[in-house]
């Protein structure tokens, strides 16, 4: 199979969400043009992305919505249940625990850890915040598949090092810092400040008066 870029994987996730919405509306088929329009891309891009994984749909009839949903869930590895641990019982952690879409997609937060003694023992979404000292043993013994890191930037690397040492191979990082992981460990960064700065740049350019270029 050809190498699949992260941007392609990201679009597959968008396709899946839109298809799920269409399925909820009772749609049985969808054309590449309609799917592209709803996802903010082109029909050619939709067809190219799907072609990495096989042949889908029929010319003149489009894609069967349920079949494509099933195929995308399989491609994205969403046919199984993932055990997730959250490190950092702060505001971001609270928001993530309340995000119902996680469980609907098969991601179940099974444990919450924090280094602050004042937070340890608190009840969060049916779980008790556990002490940081239990981290490595719990990750290994409880078969955690994915760890969400929501700790201050200055301690994020040391936390990730411990997570990797415990055998976890997938990490979602919310700390605003660049992290290093060894080969074989998947790391995704969510930098909200960076995304907001991108929006700020777009707004600044939109409001800036245009100047004429001279030869």
C-alpha positions in Angstrom: 0.0 0.0 0.0 1.2 3.5 -0.8 2.2 5.8 2.0 -0.8 7.7 3.3 -0.2 11.3 4.4 -1.6 12.7 7.7 -3.7 15.1 5.7 -5.4 12.2 3.9 -6.1 10.5 7.2 -7.6 13.8 8.5 -9.9 14.0 5.5 -11.1 10.4 6.0 -12.2 11.3 9.5 -14.2 14.3 8.1 -15.7 12.0 5.5 -16.8 9.6 8.2 -18.5 12.3 10.2 -20.3 13.7 7.3 -21.4 10.3 6.2 -22.7 9.5 9.7 -24.7 12.7 9.5 -26.2 11.7 6.1 -26.9 8.2 7.5 -28.8 9.8 10.3 -30.9 11.8 7.8 -31.8 8.6 6.0 -29.5 9.0 2.9 -28.7 5.7 1.2 -26.2 7.0 -1.4 -24.0 10.0 -1.8 -22.0 11.2 -4.8 -18.4 12.2 -4.6 -19.5 15.7 -5.6 -21.9 16.0 -2.7 -19.6 14.5 -0.2 -16.8 16.8 -1.3 -19.1 19.9 -1.1 -20.1 19.0 2.5 -16.5 18.3 3.5 -15.0 21.4 1.9 -12.8 19.7 -0.7 -13.1 18.5 -4.3 -14.7 15.3 -5.8 -11.3 14.5 -7.3 -9.7 14.7 -3.9 -12.4 12.4 -2.4 -11.8 9.8 -5.1 -8.1 10.0 -4.7 -8.2 9.6 -0.9 -10.4 6.6 -1.1 -8.4 5.0 -3.9 -5.5 4.4 -1.4 -7.7 1.7 0.2 -9.5 0.1 -2.6 -12.4 0.6 -5.0 -15.6 2.2 -3.6 -18.9 3.2 -5.2 -20.2 2.8 -8.7 -20.1 5.2 -11.6 -23.3 7.0 -11.9 -24.7 5.8 -8.6 -22.2 7.2 -6.1 -21.3 5.6 -2.7 -23.5 3.5 -0.5 -23.5 5.5 2.7 -23.6 2.5 5.2 -21.0 0.5 3.3 -18.6 3.5 3.1 -19.1 4.2 6.8 -18.2 0.6 7.6 -15.2 0.7 5.3 -13.9 4.0 6.8 -14.4 2.8 10.4 -12.3 -0.3 9.5 -9.6 1.8 7.8 -9.4 4.2 10.8 -9.2 1.3 13.2 -12.5 2.2 14.9 -13.9 -1.3 15.0 -12.4 -2.0 18.4 -12.6 -0.5 21.9 -9.6 1.6 23.0 -8.6 2.1 26.7 -7.5 5.6 27.3 -5.8 7.3 30.2 -5.8 11.0 31.0 -2.8 12.6 32.7 -3.6 16.0 34.1 -6.8 16.8 36.0 -7.1 20.4 35.0 -9.5 22.4 32.9 -8.6 20.7 29.6 -9.0 17.3 31.4 -12.5 18.2 32.6 -13.6 19.2 29.1 -12.2 16.0 27.6 -14.0 13.8 30.1 -17.2 15.5 29.2 -16.8 14.9 25.5 -19.3 12.2 24.7 -18.0 11.7 21.1 -15.0 9.9 22.5 -17.0 6.9 23.7 -19.2 6.9 20.6 -16.1 6.4 18.5 -14.7 3.6 20.8 -12.3 5.7 23.0 -13.0 5.1 26.7 -11.2 7.1 29.3 -10.5 4.5 32.0 -8.1 6.3 34.3 -7.2 9.9 35.4 -3.9 10.8 37.0 -2.5 14.0 38.6 0.6 15.0 40.6 -1.4 17.5 42.8 -2.2 15.9 46.1 -5.2 18.3 46.4 -6.8 16.7 43.2 -5.9 13.1 44.0 -9.0 11.3 45.4 -11.5 13.6 43.7 -14.3 12.0 41.7 -14.3 12.8 38.0 -17.0 11.4 35.7 -17.4 8.2 37.8 -13.6 7.9 38.2 -11.3 8.8 41.1 -8.2 10.9 40.3 -5.2 8.7 41.0 -1.8 9.7 42.2 1.0 10.3 39.7 3.1 7.7 41.5 0.8 4.9 40.2 1.2 5.9 36.6 3.6 3.4 35.1 2.2 0.4 36.9 -1.4 1.2 36.0 -0.6 1.9 32.3 1.1 -1.5 32.0 -1.3 -3.6 34.1 -4.5 -2.1 32.8 -3.6 -2.4 29.1 -3.9 1.3 28.3 -3.8 1.8 24.5 -3.7 5.7 24.3 -2.6 8.4 26.8 -3.8 11.9 26.7 -1.3 14.4 28.1 -2.8 17.6 29.5 0.0 18.8 31.8 2.1 22.0 32.0 4.7 22.3 29.2 7.7 22.1 31.6 6.8 18.6 32.8 5.3 17.2 29.5 8.5 15.6 28.2 9.2 13.8 31.5 5.6 12.5 31.6 5.8 11.3 28.0 9.1 9.5 28.7 7.4 7.6 31.5 4.4 6.8 29.4 6.6 5.4 26.6 8.6 3.4 29.2 5.4 1.8 30.4 4.8 0.5 26.9 2.1 2.9 25.5 2.5 3.5 21.8 0.0 6.3 21.1 -0.1 9.7 22.7 -2.3 12.8 22.3 -0.5 15.8 23.6 -2.2 19.1 24.7 0.9 20.6 26.3 2.1 23.6 24.3 5.6 22.3 23.7 7.5 20.1 21.2 8.0 16.6 22.4 10.4 13.8 21.4 9.3 10.2 21.2 11.1 7.1 19.8 10.3 5.4 16.6 7.2 3.3 16.8 5.4 5.7 19.1 2.6 7.7 17.5 2.4 11.3 18.8 -0.3 13.9 17.9 -0.1 17.4 19.2 -3.1 19.7 19.8 -1.8 23.3 20.2 -4.8 25.5 20.7 -2.7 28.7 21.0 -1.2 27.9 17.6 -4.6 27.3 16.0 -5.9 30.6 17.4 -2.8 32.4 16.1 -3.6 31.0 12.7 -7.1 32.5 12.9 -5.7 35.8 14.1 -3.4 35.9 11.1 -6.3 35.3 8.8 -8.4 38.0 10.4 -5.5 40.5 10.4 -4.9 39.9 6.7 -8.6 40.3 6.0 -8.8 43.7 7.7 -5.4 45.0 6.4 -5.8 47.5 3.6 -4.4 46.2 0.3 -1.5 48.0 -1.3 -0.9 48.2 -5.0 2.3 46.7 -6.2 4.5 48.8 -8.5 6.9 47.5 -11.1 
